[in-house]
């Protein structure tokens, strides 16, 4: 097979690295088809993604569709005709823009999760719908690979080649397809981040007014002695440029403390850049924090400013600081000590004027003993520590917090205003709140969604984590008769999804992620987040 097609390994590695740098689904798939179509022996590359059925009335293969709810959408295409040079093979709205699951070779791949390979069309043409087109264009082989992620088929990548296919080509296509599927989830997450930034810029005026009217200090709600102590610490350190380390359990409001320190500092009109250290991969640490130059590494197609450059003259809030890998802590320490850094791929030393506020729910002393955190970095960060007390240590703040969250929820749902009864407040005061203020907010939202004139129960988790209702036995028969409207069911799903995301600190994938907590696939959760426009 002297005419057989083989991939260049360096070119494939370059493509895989560039795929990992993409921030949108469109750029990801445009990159894949563009790069693959540049290989000498590839004539046409196409990518279909599984999505909702949307053009059934005009679909050319609708009679072969057994499921009108979903089908394959053509999202990217690239190639060049050797027969007609003016023909546009990048179009995605042509005859093959939709394929029913199970129909034709592409639909068969999506339905079964198995690849379809035709090494030589001349010897086996049963999978080729238009053999005359293949002959005219000199097509010799076809390979279609499923895009698999966590056992689910997300789509199909298909190539038509001018040479007969080899096992090496098929192995590479399988790797590219699987990498594209996993990168798709990351790209969707980056798109969500961009959307959340825009959403933050257009923050709701009503919410700002409510926060101003009901807060006893900035965005905080409550007047307990423990909270007042935090306020005094904020006032003491805000006017300085000292680094601040905020300690406290999850859900106590560490980010609010960081916001208030910045808002009361001389840098208040400068940017406050927030980063969750746990969300940055090891491979991208230097690039994310310090930036890189074009060509610094394979896939670095443009210059990139890092987080320190973005926070110059402002404040950089490092949430979950304890999650930074030990091997990269020295790089962070150098910036804190010398106030200078270098972008990846650049010899020029840059100076930076940035205030650091870090936060963690970990015991950093214990992490130092385990060898997971540098002691010198700890002392650099811990110039002025602020400990945020858990909600159980400031019970007098529970009632104003609960009534505030309830008023906000009812306002958003266009329901009449109300407050918790004394019996409800007693239930809230007796609970230990392991999830702190975040858990209180979730429970209040659940109460606001499910409560009406006939139902007035407040659900709180018991020791095992299951929900319990006080005096539920008195109304069990009535509760079984409770019906929900479609809008209420939808709202319940939205709020349940939000609670899972918040409990997992918006981690979607992997162990202890929100998808695992909800018992659904991560791709399903990502779709739901996008559908309901959920924001952190």
Buried (B, 14 or more C-beta within 10 A) or exposed (E): EEEBBEBEEEBBEBBBBBBBBBBEBEBBBBBBBBBBBEBEBBBBBBBBBBBEBEEEEEBEBBEBBEEEEBBBBBBBBBBBBEEEEEEEBBEBEEEBBBBBBBBBBBBBBBBEEEBBBBBBBEEEBEBBEEEEEBEEBBBBBBBBBBBBBBEBBBBBBBBBBBBBBBEEBBEBBBBBBBBBBBBBBBBBBBBBEEBBEEBEEEEEEEEEEBBEEBBBBBBBBBBBEBBBBBBEBBEEBBEBBBBBBBBBBBBBBBBBBBBBBBBBBEBEEBBBBBBBBBBBEEEEBBBBBBBBBEEBBBBBEEBBEBBBBBBBEBBBBBBBBBBBEEEBBEBBBEBBEEEEBBBBBBEEEBEBEBBBBBBBBBEBEEBBEEEBBBEEBBEBBBBBBBBBBBBBBBBEBBBBBBBBBBBBBBBBEEEEEEEBEEEBBEBBBEBEBBBBBBBBBBBBBBBBBBBEEEEBBBBBBEEEEEEBBBEEEEBEEEBEEEEEEEEBEEBBEBBBBBBBBBBBBBBBBEEEBBBBBBEBBBBEBBBBBEEBEBBB
